[in-house]
Amino acid sequence: MNKKLKIVLIIIGIGILIGGGTFLYVFFQPHRDVQATKTDFKLETKQIVDEYLKDATAANEKYLQEEGESKVIEVTGIVSEISDDFNQQKVVLLKGMNENAGVSCTFTSETNKNANSLKVGDKVTIKGVIRSGAGYDEDMELYEDVIMEKCDLVKK
Amino acid sequence: MKKIVLSLAVVTLIVTSAFSPIGKLVSKTGHVNFFSHTAIEDITANNYKVVSTLETSTGDIIYSVPMQSFEFAKAKMQQHFNSAKFLDTKQFPKAKFKGTITNLSDIDFGTDGTYTANVTGDLSIHGVSNTVTENATITVSGGQVTVDVVMDITLADYKIAFKKGKPSTNIAKTVKATIKTVYK
């Protein structure tokens, strides 16, 4: 009787540990570390912008993922504008002189310092996660850029 | 004397047109906050990638929000938000509001001050469009225009629903979106 009770208690105990552990794991599951994630595509700014302007549905199918963990991209282009967003993050726009749209790359509080040395006209490669594509918005009458976030400079 | 007055007038005109925000204004610096309150928990997410245009001559105001740019504290919540069961952001990567200020004559974009704008238009989220009317606060300060607006969004109106499980009890039926955009 005592032995049986012990076994039952041990089984219940293990069950609680596994259940609790799984719950805590899911609850505290960290965000994906984009910079530590393997790069899915290496592209020039013009390539990805053109893909979107040609067929946005196909490009979304290729680059966006369900659950928001979309493709990790290294994009190479010319720095055309550097600004700060409301979250004190550096935003580096890579865009060719004669292009309608570019790739807007938002850095993070950890990587901001790497964007400080950049100047307009520099040719750089930036790694980040794509959030949305480029396109012409008829209502706004302007081109929207490809948006990448969690960005950092790729050292050559 | 006439010449001086005339050239002064021209200079004034050039200076005012350079500094007063008239015509189509564009904002790429903004913030959208999503807030859901239930007795069980409060859920919030932030997005700094909203793009907006404001045409001061017609009152047309448009917002475009890339949905995958909403950041949640917990990774699991962010995945739920983006998933096919909720906002399906792979299928519908952007939310959009296309509206008009209906009391445009009450707003003087050329004079510093705070104005209340009545905005009405179509909000499309998750591929579903609804007409919404909200009051926005327009602040003109030193030639810079800022628009603040709060939209109450009833999720069921946009066919966004968790039928069962934790999300169905922990997410409010109506959520609050607070949008701030600064134009130049």
HADDOCK unambig.tbl for C-alpha pairs under 7 A between the chains (distance, minus, plus):
assign (segid A and resid 26 and name CA) (segid B and resid 76 and name CA) 6.89 0.50 0.50
assign (segid A and resid 28 and name CA) (segid B and resid 74 and name CA) 6.90 0.50 0.50
assign (segid A and resid 29 and name CA) (segid B and resid 75 and name CA) 6.17 0.50 0.50
assign (segid A and resid 29 and name CA) (segid B and resid 76 and name CA) 6.91 0.50 0.50
assign (segid A and resid 30 and name CA) (segid B and resid 75 and name CA) 5.90 0.50 0.50
assign (segid A and resid 31 and name CA) (segid B and resid 75 and name CA) 4.89 0.50 0.50
assign (segid A and resid 60 and name CA) (segid B and resid 90 and name CA) 6.84 0.50 0.50
assign (segid A and resid 64 and name CA) (segid B and resid 90 and name CA) 5.55 0.50 0.50
assign (segid A and resid 65 and name CA) (segid B and resid 90 and name CA) 5.82 0.50 0.50
assign (segid A and resid 66 and name CA) (segid B and resid 82 and name CA) 6.41 0.50 0.50
assign (segid A and resid 66 and name CA) (segid B and resid 83 and name CA) 5.47 0.50 0.50
assign (segid A and resid 66 and name CA) (segid B and resid 84 and name CA) 6.72 0.50 0.50
assign (segid A and resid 66 and name CA) (segid B and resid 88 and name CA) 6.93 0.50 0.50
assign (segid A and resid 66 and name CA) (segid B and resid 89 and name CA) 6.83 0.50 0.50
assign (segid A and resid 66 and name CA) (segid B and resid 90 and name CA) 5.46 0.50 0.50
assign (segid A and resid 67 and name CA) (segid B and resid 79 and name CA) 4.24 0.50 0.50
assign (segid A and resid 67 and name CA) (segid B and resid 80 and name CA) 6.40 0.50 0.50
assign (segid A and resid 67 and name CA) (segid B and resid 82 and name CA) 4.46 0.50 0.50
assign (segid A and resid 67 and name CA) (segid B and resid 83 and name CA) 4.34 0.50 0.50
assign (segid A and resid 68 and name CA) (segid B and resid 68 and name CA) 5.58 0.50 0.50
assign (segid A and resid 68 and name CA) (segid B and resid 79 and name CA) 6.12 0.50 0.50
assign (segid A and resid 68 and name CA) (segid B and resid 82 and name CA) 5.23 0.50 0.50
assign (segid A and resid 68 and name CA) (segid B and resid 89 and name CA) 6.99 0.50 0.50
assign (segid A and resid 85 and name CA) (segid B and resid 29 and name CA) 5.78 0.50 0.50
assign (segid A and resid 85 and name CA) (segid B and resid 48 and name CA) 6.83 0.50 0.50
assign (segid A and resid 86 and name CA) (segid B and resid 29 and name CA) 6.69 0.50 0.50
assign (segid A and resid 86 and name CA) (segid B and resid 30 and name CA) 6.47 0.50 0.50
assign (segid A and resid 86 and name CA) (segid B and resid 31 and name CA) 6.68 0.50 0.50
assign (segid A and resid 86 and name CA) (segid B and resid 48 and name CA) 6.64 0.50 0.50
assign (segid A and resid 131 and name CA) (segid B and resid 66 and name CA) 6.82 0.50 0.50
assign (segid A and resid 131 and name CA) (segid B and resid 68 and name CA) 5.26 0.50 0.50
assign (segid A and resid 131 and name CA) (segid B and resid 69 and name CA) 5.98 0.50 0.50
assign (segid A and resid 132 and name CA) (segid B and resid 66 and name CA) 5.96 0.50 0.50
assign (segid A and resid 132 and name CA) (segid B and resid 93 and name CA) 6.29 0.50 0.50
assign (segid A and resid 140 and name CA) (segid B and resid 53 and name CA) 5.95 0.50 0.50
assign (segid A and resid 140 and name CA) (segid B and resid 62 and name CA) 6.54 0.50 0.50
